[in-house]
Amino acid sequence: MFPERFSNLPAYAFPRLRALLDPHPAGGPVRHMTIGEPKHPFPAWISDILSREMSGFGQYPPNEGTPELRAAITGWLNRRYGVTLDPDTQVMALNGTREGLYNACMALVPEAKNGAKPAILMPNPFYQVYMIGAISVQAEPVFVPATRETGYLPDYMSLPAELLNRVAAAYICSPANPQGAVASRAYWTDLIGLAETYDFQVFADECYSEIYRGEPPVGALDVAAEMGAHPDRVVVFHSLSKRSNLPGLRSGFVAGGAESIQRIRQLRAYSGAPLPLPLQRVAEAVWTDEAHVQENRALYREKYAVADEIFAGINSYQGPEAGFFLWLPVEDGEEAALKAWTETGVRVLPGAYLSRDTAQGNPGKGYIRVAMVAPLDEMREGLIALRDCIYR
C-alpha cells in the first residue's frame, strides 16, 4: 500500500549522525560544527519591519511573491549579475530554496526524454533534495563524482552521448556544498553549451554565492545571457539563509525563462505554501540592502584566515574558495567523526552522509564536513581541537 520509490533511501544525514555519535559520551566541551546554520547576526532593523507588518498574518499571501518583492529580487539580480529579468514573469518567491529545487523537477522534467526514461545529473556529494526530486518524477538520478581530481565540481562534459541524450536536467551547486568550489566562467560556458547541444535544463543552486574570499562568483544567468542560450535553459535558485543569516525566514527565489517560471507557479498554486506576507515584506527590504552582506562576508573572510592558519601544516588541507564549510580529507569520515566526538566533543559530519555509493565507491567517504558558522573564538577552539585529534 506504500510507494516503493522511496523504500531504499538511507536515513537522512543528521539522524545518521545522531545514531553514530549519541551512544557515546562527549570527550570534551560540545561544539556543534555539523549543520550549515549561520550564527552571524542578521540586520537589527528586520524586527521593526516585522512589527509594522504583523497585520499581514491575517491575509493569504500572494502565491508568486508581492510585486515589491519580485522587483527587489530582479533589482538585485541586475546589480549583482548585470542581467535584466521581468519581475512579472521571470521570478517567483520561494518558501526556502529547498521547495524550488524539488519542485523544479516536478514542474519541468518530462515523463520521457527521446523516448527513454529521463536522467537527472547531480554532483556527488550533493544537497540531498536533488536526488529526491529526481526519484519523485521517476527519473534516474545520475551521481557524477565531484572530487579533487575534477576540481570538486562534476565533469558532466565527459559523460557518454547515450546518457546525455536522456538527460532532462542537471543540478549544479556553485559555490559547492560541501567543498566550496566555484564554477568558473569557462565551466558555466561548457555546461550551458552542453545543455544546448543535448537540450536539457541547468538547475543552478547558487545559495552560497555571496560568501566568498576574493572575486564574486560568476552566475549561470549572466553566462547564459552572454551566450544567447535559450531563455529557459537555465533556472537559478537563491536564498537569504546564508547571504543574510536568515535561515528561519525561509525566503528564497527561483528565476529563469518565462515558461519555466509559469510552470513552477502553476504547480505552486495547487500544492505550495507561499511565504507569509509579513515575511515577504522583510525579504523586500533585505534583498535591497548590501551593507549587512558585506559585513557578513568580512566575518567569513576572517574565518577563512583562521582555518588556513590552523591547518597550515596539513599537506592535504585545501581551504574553500567560497561558502562556509571545510571539506577535510581523512582516512574514513565516520571513524574520524566518532574519534573527534569521543576525544574532543567536536561534532562534524562524515562526508559519506552527503554522498551516494557508486560503482566507483563513495566520493565522500574519505572526508568530514566542518561548518564554520559558530562565533570566531568558538570556531577557532573547535578547529584546533579537531586538528590535534585527527592530524597529530
Beta strands, then each sheet from edge to edge (+ up, - down):
strand 1: 31-32
strand 2: 91-94
strand 3: 119-124
strand 4: 140-145
strand 5: 167-173
strand 6: 201-205
strand 7: 234-239
strand 8: 252-255
strand 9: 325-329
strand 10: 346-347
strand 11: 349-350
strand 12: 367-371
sheet 1: 1+ 10+
sheet 2: 2+ 8- 7+ 6+ 5+ 3+ 4+
sheet 3: 9+ 12- 11+
end
